[in-house]
Amino acid sequence: MAKIARVVGITLLGLSGLSVAQTAREIALWELGSRRYAEESPQARAFAFAGHTFGVADDQPLDNTRSQAAFEGRIQPLMDGRPLGPPSRALVRRGLADLGRYHLWYDAWLFRERASGRTTLWLARRLQPTDASGPRFEVVTVDPGGRVQRRVLRPWRLGTEYRLFRATQFVREGTWTVMPLSLDAVIGFVPLFLLVFPLGTAVVGVRLIRGGRRVRLREAAG
């Protein structure tokens, strides 16, 4: 029993410590990144950057009712009218004509370094063939000279750098593995939850570890 209590206590203490570390990491990522970069999210389906035109095509009609209803379809990112990566599945909002048409599936961001003024374009796309399959994320970066880099990343790799984290924010909603156990989203909104986790779990963890130690001491003395 003492061994089980110790294992449970260490586990609870570890989870509490991890949540605090991840929360601090996420807050630092936002703070440092927002100081270093000025950002803008183009919303037009076609826009110019570094002498090139970037856009998105899809196989769904345009519904002038501006409905937010989303329909199964396929999208194709474009650069100067040519494919920029392979086509992919997406839920398309037929009632929207801007990039909001691909909310949760495709997004574009411009990041300008405050110190140097250098601006790069980041294009983010969710790659998820079916609802049951785990998502991956395509990130295309374009530098001021028009050079293109394309990466396909798993969710846990998206929290390593501010621009990567920010550019994929609205295509990875619901993908909690990016920053597991972070409490940043509930700070200030659900303060009572913080009393239970991680503070409550940390206290319980310490008590279980101490209780297990006392049981071992009594058993050794007996």
N, C-alpha and C positions, 0 to 999 in steps of 0.2 A: 504493500500500500504506500509506503514511504517513497519508493522508487517511482511509482505512478504519479504521486503528487508532485514530485520534483520535476518529472518530465513535462507534466501539464503546466507547472509554474514557469519553467524555462521557456516553453512554447508561447505562453501568454506574454511573458516579458519580451520575448523576441519580436512578436507581432507588434507590440506597443512601440518598441524602439524603432522598428522598421517604418511604421506609419509616421512617426515623428521625423525620421530622417528623410523619407520621401516627400513629406509636406514641406520641410525646409528646402529641399532640393528644388521642388516645383516653384516655390515662392522666389527663390534666388534666381531661377531661370527666367521668370517673368521680369523681375526687377532689373537684372543686369542687361537682359536683352532689350527692354524698352528704353534703357538709357543709351545703348549703343546704336540702335536702329530707329529710324522713322519709317513708318509702314503705310501702305495704301493697298486696297483691294479693288482692282478694276472690276466693274460689274458688266461691262459690255461683252457680248458674246464674241466680238472681234475687236482687237485693239493692237496698237503698234508699240514695238519696243526694239531698240537696238537695230533699227532699219528693217525689221521683219514684222509681219502681221501674224498674230496668233488668234485662233478661234476654235470653235467646237461645232461639229455637225452631229445630228442624231436622226433616227428613223421615225420620229413621232411628229404628228401634225401640230400646228400652232392653233391653240384655242383662244379666241379673243375675249373669253369670259374672265380671264385672269384667275382661273381656279387653281387652288393649291394641290389638287388631286394629282398623285404620281402614278405613272404607268410604266410597266416593264418595257425597256427598250435597249438600244445600244448607242453608244456615243463614240465619236472619233475626234480626238484632238488634232488640230491642224497647225502647221507653220508654213506661211506663204502658200496656203491652199494644198499643201502636201501632208500626208499622214505623219503625225508626231507620235510614234509608238503605235501598237496594235489597237483595234477597236475593242471595246469592252462593254459588259452589261452595266446598266444604270437604271434607276427609277427616275423618269423624266416628268417634270411638271409642265404639262402642255399649255397651261394658262400663262406661263411666264416667258418672256422673250430675252431676258438677260441671263447672267450666270446663275441666278437663283433658280433657274430651270433645272439645274443639276445639284441642288442642295444635298449635302451628304455624300456626293459622288465626284464632284470636280470643283476645284477652286483655283484662283490666281491671286498672287501677292507680289507687290513690289517692296523691296527692302533697301533703304538708303542708309549707308553708314554715315552717322552724324559727323564723324571726324574728317573723313575724306570726301564725302559726297558721292562715293561710288554706289551705283544702284544695280541690283540683280533682280531678275524675275524668277519666281518660284511657282510652278504649276503642280498641283497635288490632285491625285485621282485615286479613288477607292477601287481596288480590283477584287471583286467578290462574285465568282461565277454563279453561285446559288446562295439562298438565305442560310443554308445549313453549313456552307463552307466558311472557313476562317478567312478574314480579309487580309490582303496585303495592300501596300500603298506604293503607287508610282509617284516619284518626285522628280520633276524635270527642272533643272536650273539653267538659266540663260544669263551669261555675263554681259557687260556693256559692249563687248566686241562681237556678240552674237554667237559665241561658242556655247554648245548645248551639252549638258550632262544628264543622263537618265539613270535613275536607280529604282529598284523595286525592293521595298523594305517590309519586314514584319513589324507589328505594332510596337513591340517593346524597344525597337531601335529609334522610335520617333521622339523620345525625350532626351536625346543626347545634345541637342543644340537648339537655341532659341528659334531661329528662323525655320528649322525643320518642325519644331513643336508647334509654332504659330501657323505656319502655312498649311499644316494638316489638321488644324483644330476642328474645322467644320466638315471634314470628310471622315473623321474617326470618332464622332460622337457615339457613345455606348461601348467603345473599345477600352475597357478599364485597364487592360494590361499595359498600356503605355506608361502609366505611373501608378503601379498597384499600391493600394492602401493609403494613397495620399488623401489628406483631410482638407486640402485647400478649398475644395468646392463647398464644404459644409461649414467652414469657419464663418461665424457671423450670421449664419442662416439657421443652423440647428445646434445651438450651443449646448443643449442638454445631452446630445449625442456624444459630445466630447468628454462628458463626465463618465460615460460608460466605456467609451473606447476613444483614445488609448489609456486615459487616466485610470479608469476602473479596472481594466484588464491588467495594468501594470501593478496596481495594489494587490489584486488577487494573486497574481503571479508571485510577487514577493512573499506573500503570506503562505502560499503553498510550498514554496522552497524552504522557508523557515520552519514550517510545520513538519515537513519531511525530514529536515535535519534534526529536529527535536526528537522525532520518533526513532531515528537511527541511534541517537545518543542514549535514549532510554533502553533500546534493545541491547545496545553494547554494554550498558551498565548492569542490565539484568542478567 
